[in-house]
Amino acid sequence: MQTVMEIAVNHPHAHLPHLWSANIAPPTLADPDDPNKLSPTRLSRAEMKSGEPKRIWKSGSTCRVAFVTRLHRRAVRQEFWCASFEESQVFLNIAGHPEVVNFMEQRTTVPFVDLSGRDTFTRVDAHVLLRSGEEVLVSVKYDEKARRQSYLAEIANVAAQTPYEVADRFTVTSRYLFYPTYRDCAHAIHQARGGWDPDADDHMLELSEHLGERFTLQEIVDASGLGHRGRRAVIRLVGDGDIGKHLLDPFSPDTQLWSAAA
C-alpha cells in the first residue's frame, strides 16, 4: 500500500481517512479559477532512456479513444486513454457509480500462473477505488467474451492469485453488463459533471437535508427555484453519493430521492 497522503481539509473525502492509504488516492480537486483545466493521462508521459523518448504502459498505436470526465463534481477533469470504444464506455459507467471514488487505467500488473501452469502476467484495464476503501481490478472485454465461461475461468484463476496488498477482488465486465437505465444515468452524470456550478450544488445539497425522508426529483427542483441548474446539480449530487437514488431508477420527475446525510 502507498504511504498515507496529507489530506486537504477541504477535500470532499477528507472525512474518509481510509481512502488515503489505498494504492490510489481520491482525485485531485479542480482549481476554482480554472475548473475546466485538464489533467492529462499519465499514459502520455514519456520517459527518457538513452536520449530517446519511450512511452510507458501503452503505446500510442494501441490507444484509440481519449475519455475525459470528472469523478466528483469538485474534481479536476481527468483524461483516460482507452484501447477501444468498449473500454471508454465501461469507464463512463464506472465513473457514474456513487460508490466509485477514483480509478486509473493500465496502472496495475498482476503476475500469475495460468491454467496451463505457465508463469505470466496481466495488466488490468482499470484499478478502481470504492468509497468503502475496497480496491477492484477490472478487465474490460467485449460482451461475448465477458460472458464466455472459459474466459471467466481464466479471470477466476487470476483473482485467486491476486495478493490482498494489490486489490480486494478482480472482475470482468463489458458495457452491456450494466443495466440500460444505469447506463443512461451514468451518461447523465458524466454530462452534468461537465458543468461547474458550486453555488447550485451547495444550495441543492442543503435543500435535500430539509425535504423530509423522501422526495421526488421534481419536488426538489421546484423547491430550489433553480430550474435546469437545480436538476443538473441534483444529478451531480446523486453521482457523488450525497443524494441517494436507486441505481436502476431513471432521472425522471417522479423518481424517489433521499439525502445521504439524513
C-alpha positions as a Markdown table, in Angstrom:
| # | Residue | x | y | z |
|---|---|---|---|---|
| 1 | Met | 0.0 | 0.0 | 0.0 |
| 2 | Gln | 1.1 | 3.6 | -0.5 |
| 3 | Thr | 2.0 | 5.8 | 2.4 |
| 4 | Val | -0.8 | 7.9 | 3.8 |
| 5 | Met | -1.1 | 11.2 | 2.0 |
| 6 | Glu | -1.6 | 14.5 | 3.6 |
| 7 | Ile | -5.4 | 15.1 | 3.5 |
| 8 | Ala | -6.6 | 18.5 | 2.4 |
| 9 | Val | -9.2 | 19.7 | 4.9 |
| 10 | Asn | -11.5 | 21.0 | 2.1 |
| 11 | His | -11.5 | 17.7 | 0.2 |
| 12 | Pro | -14.9 | 16.1 | 0.0 |
| 13 | His | -13.4 | 12.8 | 1.0 |
| 14 | Ala | -11.4 | 14.2 | 3.9 |
| 15 | His | -13.8 | 12.6 | 6.4 |
| 16 | Leu | -12.9 | 9.1 | 5.0 |
| 17 | Pro | -9.2 | 8.7 | 6.0 |
| 18 | His | -9.1 | 5.1 | 5.0 |
| 19 | Leu | -9.2 | 6.2 | 1.3 |
| 20 | Trp | -5.9 | 8.0 | 1.6 |
| 21 | Ser | -3.9 | 4.9 | 2.4 |
| 22 | Ala | -5.1 | 2.9 | -0.6 |
| 23 | Asn | -3.0 | 2.1 | -3.7 |
| 24 | Ile | -4.7 | 5.0 | -5.5 |
| 25 | Ala | -5.8 | 8.2 | -3.8 |
| 26 | Pro | -9.1 | 10.2 | -4.3 |
| 27 | Pro | -9.0 | 12.6 | -7.3 |
| 28 | Thr | -7.3 | 16.0 | -7.1 |
| 29 | Leu | -9.7 | 18.9 | -6.8 |
| 30 | Ala | -10.2 | 21.3 | -9.6 |
| 31 | Asp | -8.9 | 24.8 | -9.5 |
| 32 | Pro | -12.0 | 27.0 | -8.9 |
| 33 | Asp | -10.4 | 29.7 | -11.0 |
| 34 | Asp | -9.8 | 27.3 | -13.9 |
| 35 | Pro | -12.3 | 24.4 | -13.3 |
| 36 | Asn | -12.1 | 23.1 | -16.9 |
| 37 | Lys | -8.3 | 22.7 | -16.9 |
| 38 | Leu | -7.5 | 19.1 | -18.0 |
| 39 | Ser | -5.4 | 16.7 | -16.0 |
| 40 | Pro | -3.8 | 14.6 | -18.8 |
| 41 | Thr | -3.4 | 10.8 | -18.6 |
| 42 | Arg | -0.1 | 9.7 | -17.2 |
| 43 | Leu | 0.0 | 7.2 | -20.1 |
| 44 | Ser | 1.2 | 10.0 | -22.4 |
| 45 | Arg | 4.1 | 10.7 | -20.1 |
| 46 | Ala | 7.4 | 10.0 | -21.8 |
| 47 | Glu | 10.5 | 8.5 | -20.1 |
| 48 | Met | 13.8 | 9.4 | -21.5 |
| 49 | Lys | 16.0 | 6.4 | -22.0 |
| 50 | Ser | 19.4 | 6.6 | -23.7 |
| 51 | Gly | 18.3 | 10.0 | -25.1 |
| 52 | Glu | 15.2 | 8.5 | -26.8 |
| 53 | Pro | 11.6 | 9.1 | -25.7 |
| 54 | Lys | 9.8 | 6.0 | -24.7 |
| 55 | Arg | 6.1 | 5.7 | -24.0 |
| 56 | Ile | 5.2 | 3.8 | -20.8 |
| 57 | Trp | 2.3 | 1.4 | -20.1 |
| 58 | Lys | 0.6 | 1.6 | -23.6 |
| 59 | Ser | 2.0 | 2.5 | -26.9 |
| 60 | Gly | 0.3 | 5.3 | -28.9 |
| 61 | Ser | -0.7 | 2.7 | -31.5 |
| 62 | Thr | -2.9 | 0.9 | -29.1 |
| 63 | Cys | -4.8 | 3.9 | -27.6 |
| 64 | Arg | -7.8 | 4.6 | -29.7 |
| 65 | Val | -10.1 | 6.7 | -27.5 |
| 66 | Ala | -9.5 | 9.5 | -25.1 |
| 67 | Phe | -12.2 | 9.7 | -22.4 |
| 68 | Val | -12.5 | 12.8 | -20.3 |
| 69 | Thr | -14.7 | 13.2 | -17.2 |
| 70 | Arg | -14.8 | 14.3 | -13.6 |
| 71 | Leu | -15.0 | 11.7 | -10.9 |
| 72 | His | -16.7 | 14.2 | -8.5 |
| 73 | Arg | -18.4 | 17.5 | -9.0 |
| 74 | Arg | -15.4 | 19.3 | -7.5 |
| 75 | Ala | -12.7 | 17.1 | -9.0 |
| 76 | Val | -10.3 | 18.0 | -11.8 |
| 77 | Arg | -11.3 | 16.9 | -15.3 |
| 78 | Gln | -9.3 | 13.8 | -15.9 |
| 79 | Glu | -8.2 | 12.2 | -19.2 |
| 80 | Phe | -8.2 | 8.5 | -19.6 |
| 81 | Trp | -6.7 | 6.6 | -22.6 |
| 82 | Cys | -8.7 | 3.7 | -23.8 |
| 83 | Ala | -7.7 | 0.9 | -26.2 |
| 84 | Ser | -11.3 | 0.7 | -27.6 |
| 85 | Phe | -14.7 | 2.3 | -27.6 |
| 86 | Glu | -15.9 | -0.6 | -25.4 |
| 87 | Glu | -13.3 | 0.4 | -22.7 |
| 88 | Ser | -14.3 | 4.1 | -22.8 |
| 89 | Gln | -18.0 | 3.1 | -22.2 |
| 90 | Val | -17.1 | 0.9 | -19.3 |
| 91 | Phe | -15.0 | 3.7 | -17.9 |
| 92 | Leu | -18.0 | 6.0 | -18.2 |
| 93 | Asn | -20.2 | 3.5 | -16.3 |
| 94 | Ile | -17.6 | 3.1 | -13.6 |
| 95 | Ala | -17.2 | 6.8 | -13.2 |
| 96 | Gly | -21.0 | 7.3 | -12.8 |
| 97 | His | -21.3 | 4.9 | -9.8 |
| 98 | Pro | -21.8 | 6.7 | -6.5 |
| 99 | Glu | -19.5 | 4.3 | -4.7 |
| 100 | Val | -16.6 | 4.9 | -7.0 |
| 101 | Val | -14.1 | 7.4 | -5.7 |
| 102 | Asn | -11.3 | 7.1 | -8.3 |
| 103 | Phe | -9.8 | 4.8 | -10.9 |
| 104 | Met | -6.7 | 4.6 | -13.0 |
| 105 | Glu | -6.3 | 2.9 | -16.4 |
| 106 | Gln | -3.5 | 0.4 | -17.1 |
| 107 | Arg | -1.9 | 1.0 | -13.7 |
| 108 | Thr | -1.6 | -2.4 | -12.1 |
| 109 | Thr | 0.2 | -5.6 | -13.2 |
| 110 | Val | -0.7 | -8.9 | -11.7 |
| 111 | Pro | 1.7 | -11.9 | -12.1 |
| 112 | Phe | 0.0 | -15.3 | -12.0 |
| 113 | Val | 0.3 | -18.9 | -13.1 |
| 114 | Asp | -2.1 | -19.6 | -15.9 |
| 115 | Leu | -4.3 | -22.7 | -16.3 |
| 116 | Ser | -1.6 | -24.5 | -18.2 |
| 117 | Gly | 0.9 | -23.9 | -15.4 |
| 118 | Arg | 2.9 | -21.1 | -17.2 |
| 119 | Asp | 4.2 | -18.1 | -15.3 |
| 120 | Thr | 2.7 | -14.9 | -16.9 |
| 121 | Phe | 1.1 | -11.6 | -16.0 |
| 122 | Thr | -1.7 | -9.3 | -16.9 |
| 123 | Arg | -2.0 | -5.6 | -16.8 |
| 124 | Val | -5.6 | -4.7 | -15.8 |
| 125 | Asp | -7.6 | -2.1 | -17.7 |
| 126 | Ala | -8.8 | -0.3 | -14.6 |
| 127 | His | -7.9 | -0.2 | -10.9 |
| 128 | Val | -10.9 | 1.1 | -9.0 |
| 129 | Leu | -11.1 | 2.7 | -5.5 |
| 130 | Leu | -14.5 | 2.4 | -3.8 |
| 131 | Arg | -15.8 | 4.6 | -1.0 |
| 132 | Ser | -15.5 | 1.7 | 1.4 |
| 133 | Gly | -11.8 | 1.6 | 0.7 |
| 134 | Glu | -12.2 | -1.7 | -1.3 |
| 135 | Glu | -10.0 | -1.8 | -4.4 |
| 136 | Val | -11.3 | -3.6 | -7.5 |
| 137 | Leu | -9.3 | -4.7 | -10.6 |
| 138 | Val | -11.4 | -4.6 | -13.8 |
| 139 | Ser | -10.8 | -6.4 | -17.0 |
| 140 | Val | -12.8 | -4.9 | -19.9 |
| 141 | Lys | -13.9 | -7.2 | -22.7 |
| 142 | Tyr | -16.5 | -7.1 | -25.5 |
| 143 | Asp | -19.8 | -8.6 | -24.3 |
| 144 | Glu | -19.5 | -12.0 | -25.8 |
| 145 | Lys | -16.0 | -12.6 | -24.3 |
| 146 | Ala | -17.1 | -11.1 | -21.0 |
| 147 | Arg | -19.8 | -13.7 | -20.7 |
| 148 | Arg | -17.7 | -16.7 | -22.0 |
| 149 | Gln | -17.2 | -19.3 | -19.4 |
| 150 | Ser | -13.7 | -20.2 | -20.4 |
| 151 | Tyr | -12.6 | -16.6 | -20.0 |
| 152 | Leu | -14.4 | -16.3 | -16.7 |
| 153 | Ala | -12.4 | -19.3 | -15.5 |
| 154 | Glu | -9.2 | -17.5 | -16.5 |
| 155 | Ile | -10.3 | -14.4 | -14.5 |
| 156 | Ala | -11.2 | -16.6 | -11.5 |
| 157 | Asn | -7.7 | -18.1 | -11.6 |
| 158 | Val | -6.1 | -14.6 | -11.7 |
| 159 | Ala | -8.4 | -13.4 | -9.0 |
| 160 | Ala | -7.4 | -16.3 | -6.7 |
| 161 | Gln | -3.7 | -15.3 | -7.1 |
| 162 | Thr | -4.1 | -11.5 | -6.7 |
| 163 | Pro | -2.4 | -10.5 | -3.4 |
| 164 | Tyr | -4.6 | -8.5 | -1.0 |
| 165 | Glu | -1.9 | -5.8 | -1.0 |
| 166 | Val | -2.8 | -5.2 | -4.6 |
| 167 | Ala | -6.6 | -5.4 | -4.6 |
| 168 | Asp | -9.5 | -6.9 | -2.9 |
| 169 | Arg | -11.1 | -8.5 | -6.0 |
| 170 | Phe | -10.7 | -9.0 | -9.7 |
| 171 | Thr | -13.7 | -8.8 | -12.1 |
| 172 | Val | -14.5 | -8.7 | -15.8 |
| 173 | Thr | -17.1 | -6.5 | -17.5 |
| 174 | Ser | -18.5 | -5.1 | -20.7 |
| 175 | Arg | -20.7 | -2.0 | -21.2 |
| 176 | Tyr | -23.7 | -4.4 | -21.7 |
| 177 | Leu | -23.3 | -5.9 | -18.2 |
| 178 | Phe | -24.5 | -2.6 | -16.9 |
| 179 | Tyr | -28.3 | -2.3 | -16.9 |
| 180 | Pro | -29.6 | 0.1 | -19.7 |
| 181 | Thr | -31.2 | 2.6 | -17.3 |
| 182 | Tyr | -28.0 | 2.6 | -15.2 |
| 183 | Arg | -26.0 | 3.4 | -18.4 |
| 184 | Asp | -28.4 | 6.3 | -19.2 |
| 185 | Cys | -27.9 | 7.7 | -15.7 |
| 186 | Ala | -24.1 | 7.3 | -15.8 |
| 187 | His | -24.1 | 9.3 | -19.1 |
| 188 | Ala | -26.3 | 12.0 | -17.5 |
| 189 | Ile | -23.9 | 12.2 | -14.5 |
| 190 | His | -21.0 | 12.5 | -16.9 |
| 191 | Gln | -22.7 | 15.3 | -18.8 |
| 192 | Ala | -23.8 | 17.2 | -15.6 |
| 193 | Arg | -20.3 | 17.0 | -14.2 |
| 194 | Gly | -19.0 | 18.7 | -17.3 |
| 195 | Gly | -20.6 | 21.9 | -15.9 |
| 196 | Trp | -19.2 | 23.8 | -12.9 |
| 197 | Asp | -21.8 | 25.4 | -10.6 |
| 198 | Pro | -20.7 | 25.0 | -7.0 |
| 199 | Asp | -23.4 | 27.5 | -5.8 |
| 200 | Ala | -26.2 | 25.4 | -7.2 |
| 201 | Asp | -24.6 | 22.3 | -5.9 |
| 202 | Asp | -24.3 | 23.7 | -2.3 |
| 203 | His | -27.9 | 25.0 | -2.5 |
| 204 | Met | -29.4 | 21.7 | -3.6 |
| 205 | Leu | -27.3 | 19.7 | -1.1 |
| 206 | Glu | -28.6 | 21.9 | 1.8 |
| 207 | Leu | -32.1 | 21.7 | 0.5 |
| 208 | Ser | -32.0 | 17.9 | 0.3 |
| 209 | Glu | -31.5 | 17.8 | 4.0 |
| 210 | His | -34.7 | 19.6 | 4.8 |
| 211 | Leu | -37.3 | 18.0 | 2.5 |
| 212 | Gly | -38.1 | 15.0 | 4.6 |
| 213 | Glu | -37.2 | 11.4 | 4.4 |
| 214 | Arg | -38.0 | 11.0 | 0.7 |
| 215 | Phe | -38.7 | 13.5 | -2.1 |
| 216 | Thr | -39.0 | 13.3 | -5.8 |
| 217 | Leu | -36.6 | 14.9 | -8.3 |
| 218 | Gln | -39.3 | 17.3 | -9.4 |
| 219 | Glu | -40.1 | 18.3 | -5.8 |
| 220 | Ile | -36.5 | 19.3 | -5.0 |
| 221 | Val | -36.1 | 21.1 | -8.3 |
| 222 | Asp | -39.3 | 23.1 | -7.8 |
| 223 | Ala | -38.4 | 23.9 | -4.2 |
| 224 | Ser | -35.0 | 25.2 | -5.3 |
| 225 | Gly | -36.3 | 27.7 | -7.9 |
| 226 | Leu | -33.2 | 27.0 | -10.0 |
| 227 | Gly | -34.9 | 25.1 | -12.8 |
| 228 | His | -32.4 | 23.3 | -15.1 |
| 229 | Arg | -29.5 | 24.4 | -12.9 |
| 230 | Gly | -31.1 | 22.7 | -10.0 |
| 231 | Arg | -31.7 | 19.5 | -11.9 |
| 232 | Arg | -28.1 | 19.3 | -13.1 |
| 233 | Ala | -26.9 | 19.9 | -9.6 |
| 234 | Val | -29.1 | 17.1 | -8.3 |
| 235 | Ile | -27.7 | 14.7 | -10.9 |
| 236 | Arg | -24.1 | 15.6 | -9.8 |
| 237 | Leu | -25.0 | 15.1 | -6.2 |
| 238 | Val | -26.5 | 11.7 | -7.0 |
| 239 | Gly | -23.3 | 10.8 | -8.9 |
| 240 | Asp | -21.3 | 11.7 | -5.8 |
| 241 | Gly | -23.5 | 9.8 | -3.4 |
| 242 | Asp | -24.6 | 12.9 | -1.5 |
| 243 | Ile | -28.2 | 12.4 | -2.7 |
| 244 | Gly | -29.4 | 8.8 | -2.8 |
| 245 | Lys | -31.3 | 7.2 | -5.7 |
| 246 | His | -31.9 | 3.5 | -6.6 |
| 247 | Leu | -29.2 | 2.6 | -9.2 |
| 248 | Leu | -31.8 | 1.3 | -11.6 |
| 249 | Asp | -34.2 | 4.2 | -11.4 |
| 250 | Pro | -34.0 | 6.9 | -14.1 |
| 251 | Phe | -33.7 | 10.6 | -13.6 |
| 252 | Ser | -37.4 | 11.1 | -14.1 |
| 253 | Pro | -39.6 | 13.8 | -12.4 |
| 254 | Asp | -41.2 | 11.2 | -10.0 |
| 255 | Thr | -38.0 | 9.3 | -9.1 |
| 256 | Gln | -37.7 | 9.0 | -5.4 |
| 257 | Leu | -34.6 | 10.6 | -3.8 |
| 258 | Trp | -33.2 | 11.0 | -0.3 |
| 259 | Ser | -30.4 | 12.8 | 1.5 |
| 260 | Ala | -27.4 | 10.6 | 2.2 |
| 261 | Ala | -26.8 | 12.8 | 5.3 |
| 262 | Ala | -30.3 | 12.2 | 6.7 |
